C-alpha cells in the first residue's frame, strides 16, 4: 500500500536557504493533505494543511503547494532554520474524519 | 496549548499477554484514532472512533484489537494475546469536528515492546 510516497528519505540544507520537501500520491480521491513534523521520541506535530480546492496555502515560513493533476504536493520552508531539523511526513485523507495515509518521511537537516 | 497525552511512554510485555494502551484526547475533540509505526516503517492507521463506536478500521485492526472510551476522558487500545510483530510505537490522535477539514493532533506515543 503506497498511496502516499516521499521519495527522498533525507535532505540537507544550509541555514537561511529554502527547503523543499516533496510528496506524491496515487489516490485521486484524496482531498485533504497535511504536513507533520516529528522530532525523536515525540509524536507527529501538525504543521500545515491544504484542501483540494486550493493550490497553495501559506503560514509564516511554511508554504504547501498542491498540484492535483500531477498528484504532487510540496512543502517549502524559507528561510530554513536549524530548529527545523526533523522528520517531515506528508499525509492525505479522502474525507473529513477519515484515516490519514502517511508517507515514509523525509529527514531534514538544516546546517548552521 | 491542549495536547493529547498517552500512557505509559514505554510498555514491555511478554508475548501472549494482554496490554492496554491509554490516551487522553484533547477535551473538546470528537474523533479519536490509533495509529502505529513499526520501527523503520511508516505510520499506519489502525482505527477511528466517533460517537462511541468504531467509524473505520484498517486490515491491521483484527479481532486481537479493541478500543474503548470507558469514561469522558480516556480512550484505550487493548491488544489481546500479543505477538512479537505487535512491537511498535502506538500513537493516539484526536480531531475536533465530525465534519470539515480538521488536522489530527497526535500524542507522543507508547513504545510497545513484546518479548
Interface residues (C-beta under 8 A of the other chain):
Chain A: X32 X34 X36 X41 X42 X43 X44 X45 X46 X49 X51 X89 X91 X96 X97 X98 X99 X100 X101 X102 X103 X104 X105
Chain B: X4 X6 X31 X33 X35 X41 X42 X43 X44 X45 X48 X50 X55 X56 X58 X91 X93 X95 X97 X98 X99 X100 X101 X102 X103 X104 X105 X106 X107 X108 X109
